[in-house]
Amino acid sequence: MTRPDDGSSALTQLGRHTPAPNNPEEAVLERVPAPYPGKNYLVRFTAPEFTSLCPVTGQPDFAHIVIDYVPDQWIVESKSLKLFLTSFRNHGAFHEACSVQIATTLVDLLSPVWLRIGAYWYPRGGIPIDVFWQTGAPPADVWIPSQDVPTYRGRG
């Protein structure tokens, strides 16, 4: 008996040793068909140890990233997402640019019903910067939990 193709046969990174890309432009985000097209449900990815570089000083910046999306025809393959997020470790950009680049790259790849990002950046110079972006109003029939990342008070 052959297994029906779930889209994973086209993946190039899952199940293989894949070195971390040097920057987001080199990263390969992959997608597979959504298992329940036509049904609205929420997918959440949380990256509590996201890092990038300050474009001016080269010092590391740290964030807690929460990505929520309602798939349409595609879901993101999680290993490729992890590698994509890791690629920012050597990437110099301001908090706002990193946050929105992550979200818009996913929107371009997936064409989701809805997507939002909450990027909770740890302070540098005493000021935390939190960046929020979404594609529009969320679907009315989907439970969308709070991101529950408190404003900075020694997050953890």
MIDREN-580433 format. One record per residue (C-alpha): residue number from 1; residue in one letter; chain; x, y, z. Coordinates in pm, whole numbers, plus 50000, padded with zeros to 5 digits. Example, Ala and Ser with C-alpha at 12.3 -4.5 7.8 and 13.67 -1.06 7.14 Angstrom:
node n->1 | res->A | chain->A | x->51230 | y->49550 | z->50780
node n->2 | res->S | chain->A | x->51367 | y->49894 | z->50714
REM end
This chain:
node n->1 | res->M | chain->A | x->50000 | y->50000 | z->50000
node n->2 | res->T | chain->A | x->50147 | y->50335 | z->49902
node n->3 | res->R | chain->A | x->50107 | y->50636 | z->50120
node n->4 | res->P | chain->A | x->49934 | y->50937 | z->49963
node n->5 | res->D | chain->A | x->50171 | y->51227 | z->49894
node n->6 | res->D | chain->A | x->50131 | y->51486 | z->50169
node n->7 | res->G | chain->A | x->50369 | y->51723 | z->49994
node n->8 | res->S | chain->A | x->50670 | y->51619 | z->50200
node n->9 | res->S | chain->A | x->50840 | y->51444 | z->49908
node n->10 | res->A | chain->A | x->50926 | y->51786 | z->49761
node n->11 | res->L | chain->A | x->51094 | y->51913 | z->50078
node n->12 | res->T | chain->A | x->51470 | y->51966 | z->50058
node n->13 | res->Q | chain->A | x->51563 | y->52023 | z->50424
node n->14 | res->L | chain->A | x->51344 | y->51807 | z->50649
node n->15 | res->G | chain->A | x->51523 | y->51489 | z->50755
node n->16 | res->R | chain->A | x->51856 | y->51610 | z->50619
node n->17 | res->H | chain->A | x->52155 | y->51789 | z->50767
node n->18 | res->T | chain->A | x->52102 | y->52148 | z->50661
node n->19 | res->P | chain->A | x->52351 | y->52418 | z->50761
node n->20 | res->A | chain->A | x->52209 | y->52744 | z->50891
node n->21 | res->P | chain->A | x->52184 | y->53006 | z->50617
node n->22 | res->N | chain->A | x->52401 | y->53316 | z->50651
node n->23 | res->N | chain->A | x->52115 | y->53561 | z->50597
node n->24 | res->P | chain->A | x->51740 | y->53565 | z->50527
node n->25 | res->E | chain->A | x->51794 | y->53605 | z->50154
node n->26 | res->E | chain->A | x->51980 | y->53271 | z->50143
node n->27 | res->A | chain->A | x->51723 | y->53090 | z->50356
node n->28 | res->V | chain->A | x->51484 | y->52852 | z->50181
node n->29 | res->L | chain->A | x->51135 | y->52858 | z->50329
node n->30 | res->E | chain->A | x->50933 | y->52555 | z->50227
node n->31 | res->R | chain->A | x->50562 | y->52480 | z->50232
node n->32 | res->V | chain->A | x->50339 | y->52178 | z->50208
node n->33 | res->P | chain->A | x->49970 | y->52153 | z->50127
node n->34 | res->A | chain->A | x->49746 | y->52238 | z->50422
node n->35 | res->P | chain->A | x->49587 | y->51922 | z->50562
node n->36 | res->Y | chain->A | x->49245 | y->52089 | z->50595
node n->37 | res->P | chain->A | x->49198 | y->52342 | z->50314
node n->38 | res->G | chain->A | x->48871 | y->52528 | z->50350
node n->39 | res->K | chain->A | x->48869 | y->52494 | z->50731
node n->40 | res->N | chain->A | x->48978 | y->52786 | z->50944
node n->41 | res->Y | chain->A | x->49218 | y->52698 | z->51226
node n->42 | res->L | chain->A | x->49508 | y->52880 | z->51387
node n->43 | res->V | chain->A | x->49874 | y->52777 | z->51369
node n->44 | res->R | chain->A | x->50115 | y->52939 | z->51615
node n->45 | res->F | chain->A | x->50495 | y->52944 | z->51612
node n->46 | res->T | chain->A | x->50686 | y->53091 | z->51905
node n->47 | res->A | chain->A | x->51055 | y->53177 | z->51891
node n->48 | res->P | chain->A | x->51152 | y->53298 | z->52240
node n->49 | res->E | chain->A | x->51524 | y->53324 | z->52160
node n->50 | res->F | chain->A | x->51523 | y->53510 | z->51827
node n->51 | res->T | chain->A | x->51837 | y->53711 | z->51754
node n->52 | res->S | chain->A | x->51951 | y->53959 | z->51492
node n->53 | res->L | chain->A | x->52219 | y->54228 | z->51474
node n->54 | res->C | chain->A | x->52191 | y->54603 | z->51515
node n->55 | res->P | chain->A | x->52268 | y->54746 | z->51170
node n->56 | res->V | chain->A | x->52471 | y->55034 | z->51321
node n->57 | res->T | chain->A | x->52669 | y->54877 | z->51606
node n->58 | res->G | chain->A | x->52669 | y->54509 | z->51508
node n->59 | res->Q | chain->A | x->52562 | y->54423 | z->51863
node n->60 | res->P | chain->A | x->52311 | y->54137 | z->51905
node n->61 | res->D | chain->A | x->51943 | y->54212 | z->51956
node n->62 | res->F | chain->A | x->51708 | y->53958 | z->52115
node n->63 | res->A | chain->A | x->51335 | y->53909 | z->52077
node n->64 | res->H | chain->A | x->51048 | y->53679 | z->52164
node n->65 | res->I | chain->A | x->50862 | y->53629 | z->51833
node n->66 | res->V | chain->A | x->50507 | y->53494 | z->51808
node n->67 | res->I | chain->A | x->50363 | y->53416 | z->51464
node n->68 | res->D | chain->A | x->49994 | y->53329 | z->51430
node n->69 | res->Y | chain->A | x->49835 | y->53238 | z->51100
node n->70 | res->V | chain->A | x->49522 | y->53082 | z->50955
node n->71 | res->P | chain->A | x->49627 | y->52866 | z->50657
node n->72 | res->D | chain->A | x->49452 | y->52860 | z->50323
node n->73 | res->Q | chain->A | x->49610 | y->52612 | z->50082
node n->74 | res->W | chain->A | x->49958 | y->52594 | z->50238
node n->75 | res->I | chain->A | x->50135 | y->52551 | z->50573
node n->76 | res->V | chain->A | x->50498 | y->52637 | z->50637
node n->77 | res->E | chain->A | x->50735 | y->52348 | z->50697
node n->78 | res->S | chain->A | x->50865 | y->52405 | z->51050
node n->79 | res->K | chain->A | x->51233 | y->52312 | z->51000
node n->80 | res->S | chain->A | x->51261 | y->52558 | z->50713
node n->81 | res->L | chain->A | x->51097 | y->52824 | z->50933
node n->82 | res->K | chain->A | x->51348 | y->52756 | z->51211
node n->83 | res->L | chain->A | x->51636 | y->52790 | z->50965
node n->84 | res->F | chain->A | x->51484 | y->53110 | z->50823
node n->85 | res->L | chain->A | x->51454 | y->53261 | z->51170
node n->86 | res->T | chain->A | x->51808 | y->53148 | z->51256
node n->87 | res->S | chain->A | x->51938 | y->53325 | z->50944
node n->88 | res->F | chain->A | x->51869 | y->53661 | z->51110
node n->89 | res->R | chain->A | x->52151 | y->53596 | z->51361
node n->90 | res->N | chain->A | x->52402 | y->53742 | z->51114
node n->91 | res->H | chain->A | x->52160 | y->53995 | z->50963
node n->92 | res->G | chain->A | x->52181 | y->54361 | z->51047
node n->93 | res->A | chain->A | x->51843 | y->54536 | z->51049
node n->94 | res->F | chain->A | x->51632 | y->54744 | z->51282
node n->95 | res->H | chain->A | x->51367 | y->54569 | z->51492
node n->96 | res->E | chain->A | x->51082 | y->54694 | z->51276
node n->97 | res->A | chain->A | x->51248 | y->54574 | z->50955
node n->98 | res->C | chain->A | x->51320 | y->54224 | z->51089
node n->99 | res->S | chain->A | x->50969 | y->54183 | z->51229
node n->100 | res->V | chain->A | x->50783 | y->54290 | z->50917
node n->101 | res->Q | chain->A | x->51024 | y->54103 | z->50687
node n->102 | res->I | chain->A | x->50945 | y->53778 | z->50867
node n->103 | res->A | chain->A | x->50571 | y->53835 | z->50838
node n->104 | res->T | chain->A | x->50564 | y->53950 | z->50476
node n->105 | res->T | chain->A | x->50795 | y->53668 | z->50366
node n->106 | res->L | chain->A | x->50549 | y->53418 | z->50516
node n->107 | res->V | chain->A | x->50253 | y->53595 | z->50355
node n->108 | res->D | chain->A | x->50426 | y->53585 | z->50015
node n->109 | res->L | chain->A | x->50499 | y->53212 | z->50055
node n->110 | res->L | chain->A | x->50170 | y->53094 | z->50203
node n->111 | res->S | chain->A | x->49896 | y->53340 | z->50101
node n->112 | res->P | chain->A | x->49726 | y->53267 | z->50434
node n->113 | res->V | chain->A | x->49371 | y->53361 | z->50524
node n->114 | res->W | chain->A | x->49522 | y->53574 | z->50802
node n->115 | res->L | chain->A | x->49861 | y->53626 | z->50966
node n->116 | res->R | chain->A | x->49996 | y->53836 | z->51251
node n->117 | res->I | chain->A | x->50333 | y->53874 | z->51417
node n->118 | res->G | chain->A | x->50410 | y->53996 | z->51766
node n->119 | res->A | chain->A | x->50779 | y->54076 | z->51803
node n->120 | res->Y | chain->A | x->50869 | y->54153 | z->52163
node n->121 | res->W | chain->A | x->51223 | y->54293 | z->52158
node n->122 | res->Y | chain->A | x->51436 | y->54305 | z->52468
node n->123 | res->P | chain->A | x->51572 | y->54648 | z->52565
node n->124 | res->R | chain->A | x->51885 | y->54806 | z->52430
node n->125 | res->G | chain->A | x->51957 | y->55148 | z->52568
node n->126 | res->G | chain->A | x->51684 | y->55091 | z->52827
node n->127 | res->I | chain->A | x->51390 | y->55087 | z->52584
node n->128 | res->P | chain->A | x->51216 | y->54771 | z->52461
node n->129 | res->I | chain->A | x->51060 | y->54793 | z->52117
node n->130 | res->D | chain->A | x->50760 | y->54573 | z->52043
node n->131 | res->V | chain->A | x->50648 | y->54543 | z->51680
node n->132 | res->F | chain->A | x->50305 | y->54416 | z->51572
node n->133 | res->W | chain->A | x->50177 | y->54359 | z->51219
node n->134 | res->Q | chain->A | x->49887 | y->54169 | z->51066
node n->135 | res->T | chain->A | x->49728 | y->54120 | z->50728
node n->136 | res->G | chain->A | x->49383 | y->54248 | z->50827
node n->137 | res->A | chain->A | x->49094 | y->54149 | z->51046
node n->138 | res->P | chain->A | x->49107 | y->53789 | z->51168
node n->139 | res->P | chain->A | x->48836 | y->53546 | z->51061
node n->140 | res->A | chain->A | x->48536 | y->53561 | z->51295
node n->141 | res->D | chain->A | x->48511 | y->53182 | z->51331
node n->142 | res->V | chain->A | x->48866 | y->53119 | z->51458
node n->143 | res->W | chain->A | x->48971 | y->53119 | z->51822
node n->144 | res->I | chain->A | x->49277 | y->53341 | z->51841
node n->145 | res->P | chain->A | x->49435 | y->53329 | z->52186
node n->146 | res->S | chain->A | x->49624 | y->53618 | z->52334
node n->147 | res->Q | chain->A | x->49997 | y->53610 | z->52274
node n->148 | res->D | chain->A | x->50051 | y->53648 | z->52652
node n->149 | res->V | chain->A | x->50397 | y->53800 | z->52627
node n->150 | res->P | chain->A | x->50402 | y->54070 | z->52894
node n->151 | res->T | chain->A | x->50545 | y->54412 | z->52836
node n->152 | res->Y | chain->A | x->50907 | y->54420 | z->52943
node n->153 | res->R | chain->A | x->50965 | y->54379 | z->53315
node n->154 | res->G | chain->A | x->51248 | y->54130 | z->53296
node n->155 | res->R | chain->A | x->51057 | y->53902 | z->53060
node n->156 | res->G | chain->A | x->51071 | y->53536 | z->53120
REM end
